[in-house]
């Protein structure tokens, strides 16, 4: 996806029959104070903007979102399980720092010693220690996401190389 967009969550459920969607996010206040909020979803490999008609909190980690021109369950259903992006420039500076880790979703994760571990499927920022969820040959690895472990980042090839502590991979 575009370097100017930042993932903020994923549409996980339909809510009601009028096209409202549940957006699971680590940033439930992302649209607070934004005059004309919009999101971007990738549809057929093309980033498509959707303007937000309304939104409201649902617990601490979700928002109920109503998008313009999405007025029924069928239309809303096409967006289910899509990653939701917002433009980096629309994020507050603190929020941009908090979400920069999510930019690594989809990257290949490599350890300096062990080699390629797999693809980062999700970045979990809900715990004290941020974690990469990595698909390693059908098995899920949980790998710490910490700046001091990063050895290199290649945005062109989408490859992240870490120097992991000995024995960590065997623990997962």
Buried (B, 14 or more C-beta within 10 A) or exposed (E): BEEEBBBBBBBBBBBEEEBBBBBBBBBBEBBEEBEEBBBBBBEEEEEEEBEBBEBEEBEEBBBBBBBEEBBEBEEBBEBEEBBBBBBBEBBBEEBBEBBEBBBBBEBBBBBEEEEEBBBBEBBBBEEEEBBBBBBBEEEEBBBBBEEEBEEEBEEEEBBBBBEBEEEBBEEE
